[in-house]
Amino acid sequence: MIHMKISVRKLRENARLPHHGSERSAGYDLYACIDAPVTIAPHTTAMIGTGLSIAVPEGYFGAVAARSGLASKQGLRPANCLGICDSDYRGEYTVAMHNDSDVERTVNPDDRIAQLLILPYLSAEFEECAELDETDRGAGGFGSTGK
């Protein structure tokens, strides 16, 4: 396991630093930093700020993912499913919370709204070519492997 220190700037006094629920948790909880409860109508999205700016190290990115309990029990998840925060982004981490349920849901100040994972990425250079190598699957799309 790699351990790193990550600089976090509180943009609002009541913002909470990311926190993990157990010693081996991969994700760090992100908290709603809002002045009042926000009600999200069914099948709509609301922007919920965390009050934090995070300096993810070069070669890594912050992945903002759903909290499994919140998504499965209340139908609340990040609208883009997985938010990508690049290492050069210094704005507020904001979560576009989508309500997949058929009832209104409310996000309260200090609620845990998503989880942050710090992940490495590979830098790639794309090169145009006339043909690609052949594989057994070929151009077979969704469900083409029969599993």
N, CA, C and O atoms as a GROMACS GRO file, in nm:
protein
  588
    1MET      N    1   0.084  -0.117   0.000
    1MET     CA    2   0.000   0.000   0.000
    1MET      C    3   0.090   0.124   0.000
    1MET      O    4   0.184   0.134   0.078
    2ILE      N    5   0.058   0.219  -0.088
    2ILE     CA    6   0.130   0.346  -0.094
    2ILE      C    7   0.059   0.444  -0.002
    2ILE      O    8  -0.064   0.456  -0.005
    3HIS      N    9   0.137   0.514   0.079
    3HIS     CA   10   0.080   0.617   0.166
    3HIS      C   11   0.132   0.752   0.120
    3HIS      O   12   0.252   0.770   0.101
    4MET      N   13   0.041   0.847   0.101
    4MET     CA   14   0.082   0.979   0.057
    4MET      C   15   0.006   1.085   0.134
    4MET      O   16  -0.105   1.061   0.182
    5LYS      N   17   0.066   1.202   0.147
    5LYS     CA   18  -0.001   1.316   0.207
    5LYS      C   19  -0.058   1.400   0.095
    5LYS      O   20   0.010   1.428  -0.004
    6ILE      N   21  -0.182   1.442   0.111
    6ILE     CA   22  -0.250   1.521   0.009
    6ILE      C   23  -0.296   1.651   0.073
    6ILE      O   24  -0.363   1.651   0.176
    7SER      N   25  -0.260   1.761   0.011
    7SER     CA   26  -0.298   1.893   0.061
    7SER      C   27  -0.443   1.921   0.028
    7SER      O   28  -0.489   1.899  -0.084
    8VAL      N   29  -0.516   1.970   0.129
    8VAL     CA   30  -0.658   2.003   0.114
    8VAL      C   31  -0.679   2.144   0.169
    8VAL      O   32  -0.634   2.177   0.279
    9ARG      N   33  -0.748   2.224   0.092
    9ARG     CA   34  -0.779   2.361   0.136
    9ARG      C   35  -0.928   2.369   0.165
    9ARG      O   36  -1.011   2.335   0.081
   10LYS      N   37  -0.962   2.415   0.286
   10LYS     CA   38  -1.102   2.440   0.319
   10LYS      C   39  -1.143   2.573   0.258
   10LYS      O   40  -1.084   2.677   0.288
   11LEU      N   41  -1.243   2.568   0.173
   11LEU     CA   42  -1.295   2.689   0.111
   11LEU      C   43  -1.404   2.752   0.197
   11LEU      O   44  -1.437   2.870   0.182
   12ARG      N   45  -1.458   2.672   0.287
   12ARG     CA   46  -1.559   2.719   0.382
   12ARG      C   47  -1.521   2.667   0.519
   12ARG      O   48  -1.469   2.556   0.532
   13GLU      N   49  -1.547   2.744   0.620
   13GLU     CA   50  -1.506   2.710   0.757
   13GLU      C   51  -1.565   2.578   0.804
   13GLU      O   52  -1.499   2.503   0.876
   14ASN      N   53  -1.688   2.548   0.765
   14ASN     CA   54  -1.755   2.427   0.814
   14ASN      C   55  -1.730   2.303   0.727
   14ASN      O   56  -1.793   2.200   0.748
   15ALA      N   57  -1.640   2.313   0.630
   15ALA     CA   58  -1.606   2.197   0.546
   15ALA      C   59  -1.536   2.092   0.630
   15ALA      O   60  -1.463   2.124   0.724
   16ARG      N   61  -1.558   1.966   0.595
   16ARG     CA   62  -1.494   1.853   0.664
   16ARG      C   63  -1.396   1.785   0.570
   16ARG      O   64  -1.426   1.763   0.452
   17LEU      N   65  -1.279   1.752   0.623
   17LEU     CA   66  -1.180   1.681   0.543
   17LEU      C   67  -1.231   1.541   0.508
   17LEU      O   68  -1.309   1.484   0.584
   18PRO      N   69  -1.188   1.485   0.394
   18PRO     CA   70  -1.227   1.348   0.361
   18PRO      C   71  -1.184   1.254   0.474
   18PRO      O   72  -1.080   1.272   0.536
   19HIS      N   73  -1.266   1.154   0.499
   19HIS     CA   74  -1.242   1.062   0.611
   19HIS      C   75  -1.280   0.922   0.569
   19HIS      O   76  -1.383   0.902   0.504
   20HIS      N   77  -1.198   0.823   0.606
   20HIS     CA   78  -1.236   0.686   0.573
   20HIS      C   79  -1.296   0.618   0.695
   20HIS      O   80  -1.257   0.643   0.809
   21GLY      N   81  -1.393   0.530   0.667
   21GLY     CA   82  -1.470   0.466   0.772
   21GLY      C   83  -1.397   0.357   0.848
   21GLY      O   84  -1.432   0.327   0.962
   22SER      N   85  -1.297   0.297   0.786
   22SER     CA   86  -1.220   0.193   0.854
   22SER      C   87  -1.077   0.199   0.803
   22SER      O   88  -1.048   0.264   0.702
   23GLU      N   89  -0.989   0.132   0.872
   23GLU     CA   90  -0.846   0.137   0.841
   23GLU      C   91  -0.815   0.093   0.698
   23GLU      O   92  -0.723   0.147   0.637
   24ARG      N   93  -0.890  -0.001   0.644
   24ARG     CA   94  -0.861  -0.054   0.511
   24ARG      C   95  -0.958  -0.005   0.404
   24ARG      O   96  -0.961  -0.060   0.293
   25SER      N   97  -1.035   0.097   0.434
   25SER     CA   98  -1.126   0.152   0.334
   25SER      C   99  -1.046   0.213   0.219
   25SER      O  100  -0.948   0.284   0.242
   26ALA      N  101  -1.089   0.184   0.098
   26ALA     CA  102  -1.024   0.242  -0.020
   26ALA      C  103  -1.073   0.384  -0.045
   26ALA      O  104  -0.998   0.469  -0.092
   27GLY      N  105  -1.200   0.408  -0.012
   27GLY     CA  106  -1.260   0.539  -0.037
   27GLY      C  107  -1.265   0.623   0.089
   27GLY      O  108  -1.272   0.572   0.201
   28TYR      N  109  -1.262   0.754   0.067
   28TYR     CA  110  -1.270   0.852   0.175
   28TYR      C  111  -1.400   0.929   0.159
   28TYR      O  112  -1.428   0.984   0.053
   29ASP      N  113  -1.481   0.932   0.265
   29ASP     CA  114  -1.610   0.999   0.258
   29ASP      C  115  -1.595   1.147   0.229
   29ASP      O  116  -1.509   1.214   0.286
   30LEU      N  117  -1.681   1.198   0.141
   30LEU     CA  118  -1.693   1.340   0.114
   30LEU      C  119  -1.825   1.387   0.175
   30LEU      O  120  -1.926   1.318   0.166
   31TYR      N  121  -1.822   1.503   0.238
   31TYR     CA  122  -1.937   1.554   0.313
   31TYR      C  123  -1.999   1.675   0.245
   31TYR      O  124  -1.929   1.757   0.184
   32ALA      N  125  -2.131   1.687   0.256
   32ALA     CA  126  -2.203   1.803   0.202
   32ALA      C  127  -2.167   1.926   0.286
   32ALA      O  128  -2.183   1.925   0.408
   33CYS      N  129  -2.120   2.029   0.220
   33CYS     CA  130  -2.090   2.156   0.286
   33CYS      C  131  -2.189   2.258   0.230
   33CYS      O  132  -2.157   2.335   0.139
   34ILE      N  133  -2.308   2.255   0.286
   34ILE     CA  134  -2.418   2.340   0.240
   34ILE      C  135  -2.479   2.411   0.360
   34ILE      O  136  -2.468   2.364   0.473
   35ASP      N  137  -2.543   2.525   0.335
   35ASP     CA  138  -2.599   2.606   0.444
   35ASP      C  139  -2.732   2.552   0.496
   35ASP      O  140  -2.767   2.574   0.612
   36ALA      N  141  -2.805   2.484   0.411
   36ALA     CA  142  -2.938   2.433   0.447
   36ALA      C  143  -2.963   2.304   0.370
   36ALA      O  144  -2.895   2.277   0.270
   37PRO      N  145  -3.061   2.225   0.415
   37PRO     CA  146  -3.094   2.103   0.341
   37PRO      C  147  -3.130   2.133   0.196
   37PRO      O  148  -3.189   2.236   0.165
   38VAL      N  149  -3.093   2.041   0.107
   38VAL     CA  150  -3.127   2.051  -0.035
   38VAL      C  151  -3.214   1.931  -0.070
   38VAL      O  152  -3.174   1.816  -0.054
   39THR      N  153  -3.336   1.959  -0.119
   39THR     CA  154  -3.427   1.853  -0.160
   39THR      C  155  -3.410   1.830  -0.309
   39THR      O  156  -3.414   1.923  -0.389
   40ILE      N  157  -3.391   1.703  -0.344
   40ILE     CA  158  -3.372   1.666  -0.484
   40ILE      C  159  -3.496   1.590  -0.530
   40ILE      O  160  -3.527   1.483  -0.479
   41ALA      N  161  -3.566   1.646  -0.628
   41ALA     CA  162  -3.687   1.584  -0.681
   41ALA      C  163  -3.651   1.453  -0.752
   41ALA      O  164  -3.536   1.434  -0.792
   42PRO      N  165  -3.749   1.364  -0.767
   42PRO     CA  166  -3.723   1.238  -0.837
   42PRO      C  167  -3.665   1.262  -0.976
   42PRO      O  168  -3.711   1.349  -1.050
   43HIS      N  169  -3.564   1.184  -1.010
   43HIS     CA  170  -3.502   1.184  -1.144
   43HIS      C  171  -3.445   1.320  -1.184
   43HIS      O  172  -3.442   1.355  -1.302
   44THR      N  173  -3.398   1.395  -1.084
   44THR     CA  174  -3.330   1.522  -1.112
   44THR      C  175  -3.196   1.523  -1.041
   44THR      O  176  -3.164   1.434  -0.962
   45THR      N  177  -3.118   1.627  -1.070
   45THR     CA  178  -2.983   1.639  -1.018
   45THR      C  179  -2.965   1.773  -0.949
   45THR      O  180  -3.019   1.874  -0.994
   46ALA      N  181  -2.890   1.774  -0.839
   46ALA     CA  182  -2.856   1.898  -0.769
   46ALA      C  183  -2.706   1.898  -0.740
   46ALA      O  184  -2.648   1.794  -0.710
   47MET      N  185  -2.645   2.015  -0.751
   47MET     CA  186  -2.502   2.029  -0.724
   47MET      C  187  -2.482   2.050  -0.574
   47MET      O  188  -2.539   2.142  -0.515
   48ILE      N  189  -2.401   1.964  -0.514
   48ILE     CA  190  -2.374   1.970  -0.370
   48ILE      C  191  -2.224   1.991  -0.350
   48ILE      O  192  -2.143   1.906  -0.387
   49GLY      N  193  -2.189   2.103  -0.291
   49GLY     CA  194  -2.048   2.134  -0.269
   49GLY      C  195  -1.993   2.064  -0.147
   49GLY      O  196  -2.066   2.029  -0.054
   50THR      N  197  -1.862   2.044  -0.148
   50THR     CA  198  -1.793   1.985  -0.032
   50THR      C  199  -1.717   2.090   0.048
   50THR      O  200  -1.674   2.064   0.160
   51GLY      N  201  -1.701   2.210  -0.011
   51GLY     CA  202  -1.625   2.315   0.055
   51GLY      C  203  -1.475   2.290   0.055
   51GLY      O  204  -1.402   2.354   0.130
   52LEU      N  205  -1.429   2.198  -0.029
   52LEU     CA  206  -1.287   2.160  -0.032
   52LEU      C  207  -1.226   2.175  -0.170
   52LEU      O  208  -1.292   2.154  -0.271
   53SER      N  209  -1.100   2.212  -0.172
   53SER     CA  210  -1.017   2.207  -0.291
   53SER      C  211  -0.902   2.112  -0.256
   53SER      O  212  -0.842   2.124  -0.149
   54ILE      N  213  -0.873   2.018  -0.344
   54ILE     CA  214  -0.778   1.910  -0.313
   54ILE      C  215  -0.668   1.906  -0.418
   54ILE      O  216  -0.695   1.907  -0.538
   55ALA      N  217  -0.544   1.900  -0.372
   55ALA     CA  218  -0.428   1.894  -0.461
   55ALA      C  219  -0.383   1.748  -0.475
   55ALA      O  220  -0.295   1.702  -0.402
   56VAL      N  221  -0.444   1.678  -0.568
   56VAL     CA  222  -0.407   1.538  -0.594
   56VAL      C  223  -0.270   1.538  -0.663
   56VAL      O  224  -0.248   1.616  -0.756
   57PRO      N  225  -0.178   1.452  -0.619
   57PRO     CA  226  -0.044   1.450  -0.679
   57PRO      C  227  -0.045   1.416  -0.828
   57PRO      O  228  -0.133   1.344  -0.875
   58GLU      N  229   0.054   1.469  -0.901
   58GLU     CA  230   0.069   1.438  -1.042
   58GLU      C  231   0.085   1.286  -1.059
   58GLU      O  232   0.153   1.220  -0.981
   59GLY      N  233   0.021   1.233  -1.163
   59GLY     CA  234   0.024   1.089  -1.188
   59GLY      C  235  -0.094   1.017  -1.125
   59GLY      O  236  -0.109   0.896  -1.141
   60TYR      N  237  -0.179   1.091  -1.053
   60TYR     CA  238  -0.298   1.036  -0.987
   60TYR      C  239  -0.417   1.124  -1.022
   60TYR      O  240  -0.401   1.235  -1.073
   61PHE      N  241  -0.537   1.072  -0.994
   61PHE     CA  242  -0.657   1.154  -1.007
   61PHE      C  243  -0.751   1.118  -0.892
   61PHE      O  244  -0.742   1.010  -0.834
   62GLY      N  245  -0.840   1.210  -0.861
   62GLY     CA  246  -0.942   1.184  -0.761
   62GLY      C  247  -1.065   1.130  -0.831
   62GLY      O  248  -1.120   1.195  -0.920
   63ALA      N  249  -1.109   1.012  -0.791
   63ALA     CA  250  -1.229   0.951  -0.848
   63ALA      C  251  -1.342   0.967  -0.745
   63ALA      O  252  -1.334   0.914  -0.634
   64VAL      N  253  -1.446   1.041  -0.782
   64VAL     CA  254  -1.560   1.063  -0.694
   64VAL      C  255  -1.666   0.961  -0.730
   64VAL      O  256  -1.723   0.965  -0.840
   65ALA      N  257  -1.693   0.870  -0.639
   65ALA     CA  258  -1.783   0.757  -0.664
   65ALA      C  259  -1.900   0.759  -0.565
   65ALA      O  260  -1.896   0.828  -0.463
   66ALA      N  261  -2.001   0.681  -0.596
   66ALA     CA  262  -2.118   0.670  -0.509
   66ALA      C  263  -2.082   0.600  -0.379
   66ALA      O  264  -1.992   0.516  -0.376
   67ARG      N  265  -2.152   0.634  -0.274
   67ARG     CA  266  -2.147   0.557  -0.150
   67ARG      C  267  -2.250   0.447  -0.170
   67ARG      O  268  -2.367   0.475  -0.199
   68SER      N  269  -2.210   0.323  -0.154
   68SER     CA  270  -2.297   0.211  -0.190
   68SER      C  271  -2.429   0.212  -0.113
   68SER      O  272  -2.533   0.184  -0.172
   69GLY      N  273  -2.427   0.241   0.015
   69GLY     CA  274  -2.551   0.242   0.093
   69GLY      C  275  -2.646   0.352   0.048
   69GLY      O  276  -2.766   0.329   0.038
   70LEU      N  277  -2.593   0.470   0.022
   70LEU     CA  278  -2.674   0.582  -0.022
   70LEU      C  279  -2.738   0.554  -0.158
   70LEU      O  280  -2.855   0.585  -0.180
   71ALA      N  281  -2.661   0.495  -0.246
   71ALA     CA  282  -2.712   0.463  -0.380
   71ALA      C  283  -2.816   0.352  -0.376
   71ALA      O  284  -2.920   0.363  -0.441
   72SER      N  285  -2.788   0.245  -0.301
   72SER     CA  286  -2.879   0.130  -0.301
   72SER      C  287  -3.002   0.150  -0.215
   72SER      O  288  -3.109   0.096  -0.246
   73LYS      N  289  -2.990   0.225  -0.107
   73LYS     CA  290  -3.104   0.243  -0.016
   73LYS      C  291  -3.187   0.367  -0.046
   73LYS      O  292  -3.308   0.367  -0.024
   74GLN      N  293  -3.123   0.475  -0.095
   74GLN     CA  294  -3.196   0.598  -0.119
   74GLN      C  295  -3.201   0.639  -0.265
   74GLN      O  296  -3.276   0.730  -0.302
   75GLY      N  297  -3.123   0.574  -0.350
   75GLY     CA  298  -3.122   0.609  -0.492
   75GLY      C  299  -3.044   0.735  -0.523
   75GLY      O  300  -3.063   0.794  -0.630
   76LEU      N  301  -2.956   0.778  -0.433
   76LEU     CA  302  -2.875   0.898  -0.456
   76LEU      C  303  -2.733   0.858  -0.496
   76LEU      O  304  -2.668   0.780  -0.428
   77ARG      N  305  -2.686   0.915  -0.608
   77ARG     CA  306  -2.553   0.882  -0.659
   77ARG      C  307  -2.502   1.000  -0.741
   77ARG      O  308  -2.580   1.085  -0.784
   78PRO      N  309  -2.371   1.004  -0.763
   78PRO     CA  310  -2.319   1.107  -0.853
   78PRO      C  311  -2.380   1.089  -0.992
   78PRO      O  312  -2.386   0.977  -1.044
   79ALA      N  313  -2.426   1.198  -1.052
   79ALA     CA  314  -2.494   1.192  -1.182
   79ALA      C  315  -2.405   1.134  -1.291
   79ALA      O  316  -2.453   1.065  -1.380
   80ASN      N  317  -2.276   1.162  -1.285
   80ASN     CA  318  -2.185   1.112  -1.388
   80ASN      C  319  -2.127   0.976  -1.350
   80ASN      O  320  -2.033   0.928  -1.415
   81CYS      N  321  -2.181   0.914  -1.247
   81CYS     CA  322  -2.142   0.782  -1.197
   81CYS      C  323  -2.001   0.781  -1.139
   81CYS      O  324  -1.982   0.734  -1.026
   82LEU      N  325  -1.905   0.830  -1.211
   82LEU     CA  326  -1.769   0.840  -1.158
   82LEU      C  327  -1.712   0.975  -1.201
   82LEU      O  328  -1.685   0.998  -1.319
   83GLY      N  329  -1.696   1.063  -1.105
   83GLY     CA  330  -1.639   1.194  -1.134
   83GLY      C  331  -1.488   1.184  -1.138
   83GLY      O  332  -1.427   1.117  -1.054
   84ILE      N  333  -1.427   1.249  -1.234
   84ILE     CA  334  -1.282   1.248  -1.249
   84ILE      C  335  -1.229   1.387  -1.215
   84ILE      O  336  -1.263   1.485  -1.281
   85CYS      N  337  -1.146   1.396  -1.112
   85CYS     CA  338  -1.084   1.522  -1.071
   85CYS      C  339  -0.935   1.511  -1.100
   85CYS      O  340  -0.862   1.438  -1.032
   86ASP      N  341  -0.890   1.584  -1.200
   86ASP     CA  342  -0.751   1.578  -1.243
   86ASP      C  343  -0.657   1.642  -1.142
   86ASP      O  344  -0.700   1.723  -1.060
   87SER      N  345  -0.530   1.605  -1.148
   87SER     CA  346  -0.432   1.654  -1.051
   87SER      C  347  -0.407   1.804  -1.063
   87SER      O  348  -0.356   1.864  -0.969
   88ASP      N  349  -0.442   1.865  -1.176
   88ASP     CA  350  -0.420   2.009  -1.190
   88ASP      C  351  -0.546   2.091  -1.159
   88ASP      O  352  -0.544   2.213  -1.174
   89TYR      N  353  -0.655   2.027  -1.115
   89TYR     CA  354  -0.778   2.098  -1.080
   89TYR      C  355  -0.766   2.151  -0.937
   89TYR      O  356  -0.730   2.077  -0.846
   90ARG      N  357  -0.797   2.277  -0.918
   90ARG     CA  358  -0.789   2.338  -0.785
   90ARG      C  359  -0.919   2.402  -0.741
   90ARG      O  360  -0.921   2.477  -0.643
   91GLY      N  361  -1.028   2.375  -0.812
   91GLY     CA  362  -1.158   2.429  -0.772
   91GLY      C  363  -1.222   2.342  -0.665
   91GLY      O  364  -1.166   2.242  -0.621
   92GLU      N  365  -1.342   2.383  -0.624
   92GLU     CA  366  -1.416   2.308  -0.522
   92GLU      C  367  -1.460   2.172  -0.577
   92GLU      O  368  -1.508   2.162  -0.690
   93TYR      N  369  -1.443   2.070  -0.496
   93TYR     CA  370  -1.497   1.939  -0.530
   93TYR      C  371  -1.648   1.947  -0.505
   93TYR      O  372  -1.694   1.964  -0.392
   94THR      N  373  -1.723   1.936  -0.613
   94THR     CA  374  -1.869   1.943  -0.609
   94THR      C  375  -1.924   1.814  -0.666
   94THR      O  376  -1.874   1.762  -0.765
   95VAL      N  377  -2.027   1.762  -0.602
   95VAL     CA  378  -2.088   1.637  -0.647
   95VAL      C  379  -2.225   1.667  -0.708
   95VAL      O  380  -2.311   1.727  -0.642
   96ALA      N  381  -2.244   1.626  -0.832
   96ALA     CA  382  -2.374   1.638  -0.897
   96ALA      C  383  -2.457   1.517  -0.850
   96ALA      O  384  -2.448   1.409  -0.907
   97MET      N  385  -2.537   1.537  -0.746
   97MET     CA  386  -2.615   1.427  -0.687
   97MET      C  387  -2.743   1.406  -0.767
   97MET      O  388  -2.823   1.497  -0.785
   98HIS      N  389  -2.760   1.283  -0.815
   98HIS     CA  390  -2.880   1.248  -0.892
   98HIS      C  391  -2.969   1.158  -0.808
   98HIS      O  392  -2.922   1.066  -0.740
   99ASN      N  393  -3.098   1.184  -0.814
   99ASN     CA  394  -3.198   1.105  -0.742
   99ASN      C  395  -3.262   1.008  -0.840
   99ASN      O  396  -3.346   1.048  -0.922
  100ASP      N  397  -3.224   0.882  -0.831
  100ASP     CA  398  -3.281   0.778  -0.918
  100ASP      C  399  -3.416   0.727  -0.868
  100ASP      O  400  -3.482   0.650  -0.938
  101SER      N  401  -3.456   0.768  -0.749
  101SER     CA  402  -3.580   0.714  -0.691
  101SER      C  403  -3.702   0.790  -0.743
  101SER      O  404  -3.690   0.888  -0.817
  102ASP      N  405  -3.820   0.743  -0.702
  102ASP     CA  406  -3.946   0.807  -0.742
  102ASP      C  407  -4.000   0.900  -0.634
  102ASP      O  408  -4.113   0.948  -0.644
  103VAL      N  409  -3.920   0.926  -0.530
  103VAL     CA  410  -3.962   1.017  -0.423
  103VAL      C  411  -3.853   1.122  -0.400
  103VAL      O  412  -3.736   1.102  -0.435
  104GLU      N  413  -3.894   1.234  -0.341
  104GLU     CA  414  -3.795   1.339  -0.309
  104GLU      C  415  -3.696   1.285  -0.207
  104GLU      O  416  -3.731   1.208  -0.118
  105ARG      N  417  -3.571   1.326  -0.222
  105ARG     CA  418  -3.466   1.292  -0.126
  105ARG      C  419  -3.401   1.422  -0.080
  105ARG      O  420  -3.391   1.517  -0.157
  106THR      N  421  -3.359   1.425   0.045
  106THR     CA  422  -3.298   1.545   0.101
  106THR      C  423  -3.156   1.518   0.143
  106THR      O  424  -3.127   1.419   0.210
  107VAL      N  425  -3.067   1.608   0.104
  107VAL     CA  426  -2.927   1.606   0.149
  107VAL      C  427  -2.915   1.715   0.253
  107VAL      O  428  -2.948   1.831   0.227
  108ASN      N  429  -2.866   1.679   0.370
  108ASN     CA  430  -2.851   1.773   0.480
  108ASN      C  431  -2.706   1.816   0.495
  108ASN      O  432  -2.615   1.744   0.453
  109PRO      N  433  -2.683   1.933   0.555
  109PRO     CA  434  -2.545   1.973   0.581
  109PRO      C  435  -2.472   1.863   0.657
  109PRO      O  436  -2.528   1.803   0.750
  110ASP      N  437  -2.349   1.836   0.619
  110ASP     CA  438  -2.263   1.736   0.684
  110ASP      C  439  -2.295   1.591   0.648
  110ASP      O  440  -2.230   1.500   0.699
  111ASP      N  441  -2.395   1.567   0.562
  111ASP     CA  442  -2.422   1.430   0.517
  111ASP      C  443  -2.303   1.379   0.435
  111ASP      O  444  -2.238   1.456   0.365
  112ARG      N  445  -2.276   1.250   0.446
  112ARG     CA  446  -2.177   1.187   0.359
  112ARG      C  447  -2.245   1.166   0.223
  112ARG      O  448  -2.348   1.098   0.215
  113ILE      N  449  -2.188   1.223   0.118
  113ILE     CA  450  -2.257   1.223  -0.012
  113ILE      C  451  -2.189   1.140  -0.120
  113ILE      O  452  -2.254   1.101  -0.217
  114ALA      N  453  -2.062   1.113  -0.104
  114ALA     CA  454  -1.988   1.037  -0.205
  114ALA      C  455  -1.858   0.989  -0.141
  114ALA      O  456  -1.831   1.019  -0.024
  115GLN      N  457  -1.781   0.915  -0.216
  115GLN     CA  458  -1.650   0.874  -0.166
  115GLN      C  459  -1.544   0.909  -0.269
  115GLN      O  460  -1.567   0.905  -0.390
  116LEU      N  461  -1.428   0.944  -0.218
  116LEU     CA  462  -1.315   0.985  -0.300
  116LEU      C  463  -1.209   0.875  -0.298
  116LEU      O  464  -1.166   0.831  -0.191
  117LEU      N  465  -1.168   0.832  -0.415
  117LEU     CA  466  -1.057   0.738  -0.428
  117LEU      C  467  -0.943   0.810  -0.499
  117LEU      O  468  -0.967   0.887  -0.593
  118ILE      N  469  -0.820   0.788  -0.456
  118ILE     CA  470  -0.703   0.844  -0.521
  118ILE      C  471  -0.640   0.732  -0.603
  118ILE      O  472  -0.592   0.633  -0.547
  119LEU      N  473  -0.641   0.748  -0.735
  119LEU     CA  474  -0.598   0.640  -0.824
  119LEU      C  475  -0.490   0.686  -0.920
  119LEU      O  476  -0.491   0.801  -0.965
  120PRO      N  477  -0.394   0.596  -0.952
  120PRO     CA  478  -0.294   0.631  -1.053
  120PRO      C  479  -0.353   0.616  -1.193
  120PRO      O  480  -0.453   0.546  -1.212
  121TYR      N  481  -0.291   0.681  -1.288
  121TYR     CA  482  -0.332   0.663  -1.426
  121TYR      C  483  -0.209   0.653  -1.516
  121TYR      O  484  -0.100   0.696  -1.479
  122LEU      N  485  -0.229   0.598  -1.632
  122LEU     CA  486  -0.121   0.585  -1.730
  122LEU      C  487  -0.136   0.694  -1.835
  122LEU      O  488  -0.246   0.722  -1.881
  123SER      N  489  -0.028   0.755  -1.871
  123SER     CA  490  -0.027   0.852  -1.978
  123SER      C  491  -0.010   0.776  -2.109
  123SER      O  492   0.074   0.686  -2.118
  124ALA      N  493  -0.087   0.810  -2.210
  124ALA     CA  494  -0.082   0.738  -2.338
  124ALA      C  495  -0.067   0.837  -2.453
  124ALA      O  496  -0.107   0.952  -2.444
  125GLU      N  497  -0.009   0.788  -2.559
  125GLU     CA  498  -0.001   0.864  -2.683
  125GLU      C  499  -0.074   0.782  -2.788
  125GLU      O  500  -0.040   0.666  -2.811
  126PHE      N  501  -0.175   0.841  -2.850
  126PHE     CA  502  -0.253   0.768  -2.949
  126PHE      C  503  -0.193   0.790  -3.087
  126PHE      O  504  -0.159   0.901  -3.128
  127GLU      N  505  -0.180   0.677  -3.158
  127GLU     CA  506  -0.115   0.679  -3.288
  127GLU      C  507  -0.209   0.616  -3.390
  127GLU      O  508  -0.251   0.502  -3.374
  128GLU      N  509  -0.241   0.690  -3.494
  128GLU     CA  510  -0.329   0.639  -3.597
  128GLU      C  511  -0.257   0.530  -3.677
  128GLU      O  512  -0.138   0.540  -3.705
  129CYS      N  513  -0.333   0.424  -3.714
  129CYS     CA  514  -0.277   0.316  -3.796
  129CYS      C  515  -0.382   0.272  -3.898
  129CYS      O  516  -0.500   0.303  -3.884
  130ALA      N  517  -0.339   0.201  -3.998
  130ALA     CA  518  -0.430   0.155  -4.104
  130ALA      C  519  -0.512   0.034  -4.059
  130ALA      O  520  -0.627   0.020  -4.099
  131GLU      N  521  -0.455  -0.053  -3.977
  131GLU     CA  522  -0.523  -0.174  -3.932
  131GLU      C  523  -0.481  -0.207  -3.789
  131GLU      O  524  -0.374  -0.166  -3.744
  132LEU      N  525  -0.566  -0.280  -3.721
  132LEU     CA  526  -0.535  -0.329  -3.586
  132LEU      C  527  -0.509  -0.479  -3.592
  132LEU      O  528  -0.549  -0.545  -3.688
  133ASP      N  529  -0.442  -0.533  -3.492
  133ASP     CA  530  -0.417  -0.677  -3.488
  133ASP      C  531  -0.549  -0.752  -3.473
  133ASP      O  532  -0.645  -0.697  -3.418
  134GLU      N  533  -0.555  -0.873  -3.520
  134GLU     CA  534  -0.676  -0.956  -3.514
  134GLU      C  535  -0.688  -1.023  -3.378
  134GLU      O  536  -0.588  -1.060  -3.317
  135THR      N  537  -0.812  -1.038  -3.331
  135THR     CA  538  -0.841  -1.112  -3.207
  135THR      C  539  -0.957  -1.207  -3.232
  135THR      O  540  -1.028  -1.193  -3.332
  136ASP      N  541  -0.978  -1.303  -3.142
  136ASP     CA  542  -1.091  -1.395  -3.156
  136ASP      C  543  -1.224  -1.321  -3.151
  136ASP      O  544  -1.317  -1.357  -3.223
  137ARG      N  545  -1.233  -1.218  -3.069
  137ARG     CA  546  -1.358  -1.143  -3.054
  137ARG      C  547  -1.382  -1.051  -3.173
  137ARG      O  548  -1.497  -1.034  -3.215
  138GLY      N  549  -1.278  -0.993  -3.226
  138GLY     CA  550  -1.294  -0.902  -3.340
  138GLY      C  551  -1.377  -0.781  -3.303
  138GLY      O  552  -1.352  -0.716  -3.202
  139ALA      N  553  -1.477  -0.749  -3.385
  139ALA     CA  554  -1.561  -0.632  -3.364
  139ALA      C  555  -1.687  -0.664  -3.284
  139ALA      O  556  -1.778  -0.581  -3.276
  140GLY      N  557  -1.695  -0.785  -3.226
  140GLY     CA  558  -1.814  -0.824  -3.149
  140GLY      C  559  -1.838  -0.729  -3.032
  140GLY      O  560  -1.747  -0.704  -2.953
  141GLY      N  561  -1.957  -0.676  -3.022
  141GLY     CA  562  -1.989  -0.576  -2.921
  141GLY      C  563  -2.053  -0.634  -2.797
  141GLY      O  564  -2.019  -0.744  -2.753
  142PHE      N  565  -2.146  -0.559  -2.740
  142PHE     CA  566  -2.212  -0.597  -2.615
  142PHE      C  567  -2.268  -0.737  -2.620
  142PHE      O  568  -2.346  -0.769  -2.710
  143GLY      N  569  -2.229  -0.821  -2.525
  143GLY     CA  570  -2.282  -0.956  -2.516
  143GLY      C  571  -2.224  -1.055  -2.616
  143GLY      O  572  -2.269  -1.170  -2.623
  144SER      N  573  -2.126  -1.013  -2.690
  144SER     CA  574  -2.074  -1.101  -2.797
  144SER      C  575  -1.989  -1.215  -2.745
  144SER      O  576  -1.961  -1.308  -2.820
  145THR      N  577  -1.948  -1.211  -2.620
  145THR     CA  578  -1.866  -1.322  -2.569
  145THR      C  579  -1.952  -1.436  -2.515
  145THR      O  580  -1.900  -1.540  -2.477
  146GLY      N  581  -2.085  -1.416  -2.512
  146GLY     CA  582  -2.177  -1.521  -2.471
  146GLY      C  583  -2.182  -1.546  -2.322
  146GLY      O  584  -2.234  -1.649  -2.279
  147LYS      N  585  -2.131  -1.455  -2.242
  147LYS     CA  586  -2.133  -1.474  -2.097
  147LYS      C  587  -2.232  -1.383  -2.033
  147LYS      O  588  -2.248  -1.385  -1.911
   0.00000   0.00000   0.00000
